[in-house]
Amino acid sequence: MSDQWIDSWLSAPRFHKYVTLCGNDRGRALAVYEWNVALGQALMRDIAHFEVALRNAYDAAFTAKWAGTDHWLLSPSSPVVMPIWRIKANRSGLKRGTDVNYVNRKAVDSAIHKCGGVSATAGKVIAELNFGFWRSLTTASHEKSIWVPYVHFAYPKGTSRSAVDSDLRDINVVRNRIAHREPIFDRHHNPTQEPRQIHATVVQLMQMFSSDAANHVSSTSTVMSVLAQRP
């Protein structure tokens, strides 16, 4: 019986990666594809739990230091939406002024619109914003406006912004690969993005917010068991 339906389903170029990896054994290639999906689901569960902890920790840190009358995320003077100009080199190497909050401002405006506009509540808007938004709050461009006055209070004293940002970047990369059904088991060229390491990073960061929550995620995670089931 022909198995060409696999190529029609997954697309020949996508499936070819697995076929090549498995020495042209198409049956095993399909099994590895299914295993990669299962691994992604297991890891996404851990990441999803971490994402909730991350945004709630950031909201608490902002709220504790925010002096405005409106919620920090809904205020037009919020440092996550106010234009922040930085000089950066573009693709041609030319240095130009760039509003590093442009993307975040669009994200917040879109979230507020989806949550009812002027009647939107902070809780709903927070839940609507994606992982990329929360990850962006630790970039070097936001160190003076967001990390120092607000976000660093979510972490233990002395925590390195750049280290946190690097970890969040890796988690975001792998999260996006899972969402697009891309291979996540072949990250050997980026060791910090291997599934085993991403799981460890998620648990380590969660420990900074809540050791109980981190222990729960770690003890109930299926990432390690799925990793051991590779065809």
URFEN-V93308 format. One record per residue. N is the residue number from 1. RES is the residue in one letter. PSI is psi in radians with two decimals (* if undefined). Layout:
n->N res->RES psi->PSI
n->N res->RES psi->PSI
This chain:
n->1 res->M psi->2.33
n->2 res->S psi->2.52
n->3 res->D psi->0.44
n->4 res->Q psi->-0.27
n->5 res->W psi->-0.44
n->6 res->I psi->-0.73
n->7 res->D psi->-0.66
n->8 res->S psi->-0.62
n->9 res->W psi->-0.96
n->10 res->L psi->-0.34
n->11 res->S psi->2.39
n->12 res->A psi->-0.79
n->13 res->P psi->-0.71
n->14 res->R psi->-0.82
n->15 res->F psi->-0.51
n->16 res->H psi->-0.59
n->17 res->K psi->-0.74
n->18 res->Y psi->-0.67
n->19 res->V psi->-0.77
n->20 res->T psi->-0.77
n->21 res->L psi->-0.60
n->22 res->C psi->0.38
n->23 res->G psi->0.68
n->24 res->N psi->0.26
n->25 res->D psi->1.72
n->26 res->R psi->-0.56
n->27 res->G psi->-0.81
n->28 res->R psi->-0.61
n->29 res->A psi->-0.72
n->30 res->L psi->-0.67
n->31 res->A psi->-0.70
n->32 res->V psi->-0.66
n->33 res->Y psi->-0.83
n->34 res->E psi->-0.67
n->35 res->W psi->-0.69
n->36 res->N psi->-0.69
n->37 res->V psi->-0.78
n->38 res->A psi->-0.68
n->39 res->L psi->-0.71
n->40 res->G psi->-0.70
n->41 res->Q psi->-0.71
n->42 res->A psi->-0.75
n->43 res->L psi->-0.63
n->44 res->M psi->-0.57
n->45 res->R psi->-0.79
n->46 res->D psi->-0.75
n->47 res->I psi->-0.70
n->48 res->A psi->-0.75
n->49 res->H psi->-0.70
n->50 res->F psi->-0.69
n->51 res->E psi->-0.72
n->52 res->V psi->-0.76
n->53 res->A psi->-0.71
n->54 res->L psi->-0.91
n->55 res->R psi->-0.60
n->56 res->N psi->-0.64
n->57 res->A psi->-0.71
n->58 res->Y psi->-0.71
n->59 res->D psi->-0.74
n->60 res->A psi->-0.71
n->61 res->A psi->-0.76
n->62 res->F psi->-0.85
n->63 res->T psi->-0.66
n->64 res->A psi->-0.48
n->65 res->K psi->-0.18
n->66 res->W psi->2.25
n->67 res->A psi->-0.10
n->68 res->G psi->2.89
n->69 res->T psi->-0.55
n->70 res->D psi->2.80
n->71 res->H psi->2.51
n->72 res->W psi->-0.52
n->73 res->L psi->-0.41
n->74 res->L psi->-0.18
n->75 res->S psi->2.37
n->76 res->P psi->-0.28
n->77 res->S psi->0.17
n->78 res->S psi->2.43
n->79 res->P psi->-0.15
n->80 res->V psi->-0.18
n->81 res->V psi->-0.41
n->82 res->M psi->2.44
n->83 res->P psi->2.27
n->84 res->I psi->1.97
n->85 res->W psi->2.28
n->86 res->R psi->2.57
n->87 res->I psi->2.08
n->88 res->K psi->2.69
n->89 res->A psi->2.32
n->90 res->N psi->-2.97
n->91 res->R psi->-0.42
n->92 res->S psi->-0.02
n->93 res->G psi->-0.02
n->94 res->L psi->2.39
n->95 res->K psi->2.21
n->96 res->R psi->2.70
n->97 res->G psi->2.32
n->98 res->T psi->2.31
n->99 res->D psi->1.80
n->100 res->V psi->-0.13
n->101 res->N psi->0.07
n->102 res->Y psi->-0.90
n->103 res->V psi->-0.76
n->104 res->N psi->-0.69
n->105 res->R psi->-0.75
n->106 res->K psi->-0.69
n->107 res->A psi->-0.77
n->108 res->V psi->-0.78
n->109 res->D psi->-0.74
n->110 res->S psi->-0.72
n->111 res->A psi->-0.75
n->112 res->I psi->-0.75
n->113 res->H psi->-0.79
n->114 res->K psi->-0.44
n->115 res->C psi->0.21
n->116 res->G psi->0.16
n->117 res->G psi->-2.21
n->118 res->V psi->-0.33
n->119 res->S psi->0.06
n->120 res->A psi->2.45
n->121 res->T psi->2.67
n->122 res->A psi->-0.71
n->123 res->G psi->-0.74
n->124 res->K psi->-0.68
n->125 res->V psi->-0.74
n->126 res->I psi->-0.78
n->127 res->A psi->-0.44
n->128 res->E psi->-0.48
n->129 res->L psi->2.43
n->130 res->N psi->3.04
n->131 res->F psi->-0.63
n->132 res->G psi->-0.61
n->133 res->F psi->-0.87
n->134 res->W psi->-0.63
n->135 res->R psi->-0.64
n->136 res->S psi->-0.34
n->137 res->L psi->-0.11
n->138 res->T psi->0.16
n->139 res->T psi->2.81
n->140 res->A psi->-0.58
n->141 res->S psi->-0.38
n->142 res->H psi->0.22
n->143 res->E psi->-0.87
n->144 res->K psi->-0.58
n->145 res->S psi->-0.46
n->146 res->I psi->-0.86
n->147 res->W psi->-0.95
n->148 res->V psi->-0.88
n->149 res->P psi->-0.32
n->150 res->Y psi->-1.21
n->151 res->V psi->-0.56
n->152 res->H psi->-0.35
n->153 res->F psi->-0.23
n->154 res->A psi->-0.25
n->155 res->Y psi->2.82
n->156 res->P psi->2.63
n->157 res->K psi->2.35
n->158 res->G psi->0.00
n->159 res->T psi->2.35
n->160 res->S psi->2.16
n->161 res->R psi->-0.82
n->162 res->S psi->-0.62
n->163 res->A psi->-0.76
n->164 res->V psi->-0.78
n->165 res->D psi->-0.71
n->166 res->S psi->-0.75
n->167 res->D psi->-0.78
n->168 res->L psi->-0.62
n->169 res->R psi->-0.78
n->170 res->D psi->-0.77
n->171 res->I psi->-0.73
n->172 res->N psi->-0.71
n->173 res->V psi->-0.85
n->174 res->V psi->-0.67
n->175 res->R psi->-0.78
n->176 res->N psi->-0.63
n->177 res->R psi->-0.69
n->178 res->I psi->-0.79
n->179 res->A psi->-0.55
n->180 res->H psi->0.21
n->181 res->R psi->0.63
n->182 res->E psi->2.74
n->183 res->P psi->2.39
n->184 res->I psi->-0.10
n->185 res->F psi->-0.14
n->186 res->D psi->0.65
n->187 res->R psi->0.54
n->188 res->H psi->-0.48
n->189 res->H psi->-0.25
n->190 res->N psi->1.40
n->191 res->P psi->-0.55
n->192 res->T psi->-0.14
n->193 res->Q psi->0.14
n->194 res->E psi->2.52
n->195 res->P psi->-0.76
n->196 res->R psi->-0.71
n->197 res->Q psi->-0.67
n->198 res->I psi->-0.74
n->199 res->H psi->-0.80
n->200 res->A psi->-0.69
n->201 res->T psi->-0.75
n->202 res->V psi->-0.83
n->203 res->V psi->-0.73
n->204 res->Q psi->-0.78
n->205 res->L psi->-0.69
n->206 res->M psi->-0.55
n->207 res->Q psi->-0.53
n->208 res->M psi->-0.43
n->209 res->F psi->-0.77
n->210 res->S psi->1.98
n->211 res->S psi->-0.59
n->212 res->D psi->-0.78
n->213 res->A psi->-0.72
n->214 res->A psi->-0.75
n->215 res->N psi->-0.64
n->216 res->H psi->-0.84
n->217 res->V psi->-0.76
n->218 res->S psi->-0.78
n->219 res->S psi->-0.38
n->220 res->T psi->0.00
n->221 res->S psi->2.56
n->222 res->T psi->0.14
n->223 res->V psi->-0.85
n->224 res->M psi->-0.68
n->225 res->S psi->-0.66
n->226 res->V psi->-0.70
n->227 res->L psi->-0.66
n->228 res->A psi->-0.18
n->229 res->Q psi->0.24
n->230 res->R psi->2.25
n->231 res->P psi->*
